[in-house]
Amino acid sequence: MTREEAIQKLLETDEEFKQWYEEHKELEWKVLKLEKHFPPDPEVEAEEERLKRRKLYLKDMMELRIKEFLSKNS
């Protein structure tokens, strides 16, 4: 099973993974929007940093779940 197949299967069967995935996509969009803010504003930069940290946390959680899934289904 490929990594992409594992992600698709997890999106179909694991509600928590699906929530992480959707939140990650939403945060990606919000970060892109904040990065376009000019001139830089300390509050905007702080919010951007917070969103990036959350996005990275979600990515780490998804990666763990993908590896776990692949090890059980290989």
QUINOR-V793553 format. One record per residue. N is the residue number from 1. RES is the residue in one letter. PHI is phi in whole degrees, 0 to 359 (999 if undefined). PSI is psi in whole degrees, 0 to 359 (* if undefined). Layout:
BEGIN
n	res	phi	psi
N	RES	PHI	PSI
N	RES	PHI	PSI
END
This chain:
BEGIN
n	res	phi	psi
1	M	999	133
2	T	279	166
3	R	299	318
4	E	296	320
5	E	295	320
6	A	297	316
7	I	299	315
8	Q	299	317
9	K	295	318
10	L	296	320
11	L	297	328
12	E	278	331
13	T	243	344
14	D	243	104
15	E	298	320
16	E	296	315
17	F	300	316
18	K	299	319
19	Q	296	316
20	W	300	314
21	Y	300	312
22	E	294	320
23	E	295	320
24	H	301	315
25	K	297	318
26	E	296	317
27	L	295	323
28	E	301	316
29	W	295	316
30	K	296	319
31	V	297	316
32	L	301	319
33	K	296	317
34	L	292	326
35	E	296	336
36	K	276	355
37	H	292	126
38	F	218	137
39	P	285	160
40	P	304	140
41	D	233	132
42	P	304	321
43	E	293	318
44	V	295	317
45	E	296	321
46	A	295	318
47	E	295	319
48	E	299	316
49	E	297	318
50	R	298	316
51	L	294	321
52	K	295	321
53	R	296	315
54	R	297	318
55	K	299	316
56	L	295	319
57	Y	301	313
58	L	298	320
59	K	299	316
60	D	299	318
61	M	295	318
62	M	295	319
63	E	299	317
64	L	299	316
65	R	294	322
66	I	295	313
67	K	299	317
68	E	299	314
69	F	298	314
70	L	296	322
71	S	291	329
72	K	280	335
73	N	243	27
74	S	252	*
END
